[in-house]
Amino acid sequence: MRPAVWARPAAGLTVAAFGLIALRAGSLAPLRTSAVGESVLRLSWSARPERIEQCRRLTDAELAERPQHMRLRWECEGRFARYLLSVRVDGRIVASDTVRGGGLRNDRPMHLFREYALRPGERRLGVTLRRIDASVRLDSTGGQVAAGAAAADRETREAQERRVRRAEALPDSVSLDTVLVVPTGRVALVSYASGERKLVFRTGQ
C-alpha cells in the first residue's frame, strides 16, 4: 500500500518540475521561429499570485484561548488571486484569458507560456495582466484589545509579513504598450521582471 500512497505526490512533483524546466527553456531559447517568413509574440514568465485575504483582529480573550504557537493577532482566510491576461496587436485583442497560479489550490507560482502568430514589420504590441479579485481587507471591529508591548510587537511583525508577501507577489496590474519593428522570422518576447515588478519586451537580434 505504501508505494500507492506516495505515487500521486511524486507524480505531481515530476509534472511541476518538467513544467518549470520547459518554461525556463522557452524563455532562454533563441528568439527565432522555425518557419521562414513567420514571426511570433511569445509570453513567458514565472510569478507568484497575490493571496487575497479577509482578516479579523482578535481580542486578547480570543488569543488567550489559542495555543502559544497559534497566537496571531489577525485571523485570516483567503485564496490566491486570479488575473485577466489581455494581449493586443495593432489595437486588436488577440487573447483575453483568466490565468491562475499553479497547483491544486493555485498557490504555486504562475508559470505562463503562450505564443501568438505575428506579422513581421512595425507592430504596436500591448500586454496587460490585471488582478480580478478584490484586495486584502482588514476588519478591526473584533472588540477591545490591549495595547501592551508584546501585543504591539506581534501585530507589527504580522503587518510586516503581509507587506513582504505583497511585495513578492504580482502587482494589482502590470502592462506594456509599445511600438517596435519585428524582423521576419523572429520572436518578440514578453517576460516579467520580478525585481522591477513590470513586464518587459525584447526581440531577437
URKANOR-V993485 format. One record per backbone hydrogen bond with DSSP energy under -0.5 kcal/mol. CO is the residue of the C=O (numbers start at 1). NH is the residue of the N-H. Records with the same first field share a line. If there is no record, write none. Layout:
CO->NH, NH
//
This chain:
1->5
2->6
3->7
4->8
6->10
7->11
8->12
9->13
10->14
11->15
12->16
13->17
14->18
15->19
16->20
17->21
18->22
19->23
20->24
21->25
22->26
23->27
24->28
25->29
30->32
31->187
35->38
39->118
40->42, 188
41->116
42->44, 190
43->114
45->112
47->49, 110
48->170
50->52, 81
51->53
52->79
53->55, 137
54->77
55->139
56->58, 75
59->63
60->64
61->65
62->65
63->66
67->70
68->71
70->72
73->58
74->76
75->56
77->54
79->52
82->132, 133
83->85, 99
84->86, 130
85->97
86->128
87->94, 95
88->126
89->92
92->89, 94
95->87
97->85, 99
99->83
102->108
103->106
108->102
109->102, 111
110->47, 112
112->45
114->43
116->41
118->39
121->123, 182
123->125, 180
124->90
125->178
126->88
127->176
128->86
129->174
130->84
137->55
138->140
139->57
144->60
148->152
149->153
150->154
151->155
152->156
153->157
154->158
155->159
156->160
157->161
158->162
159->163
160->164
161->165
162->166
163->167
164->168
165->169
172->131
174->129
176->127
178->125
180->123, 182
181->183
182->121
183->186
185->33
186->40
187->189, 204
188->42
189->191, 202
190->44
191->193, 200
192->194
193->197, 198
198->193
200->191
202->189
//
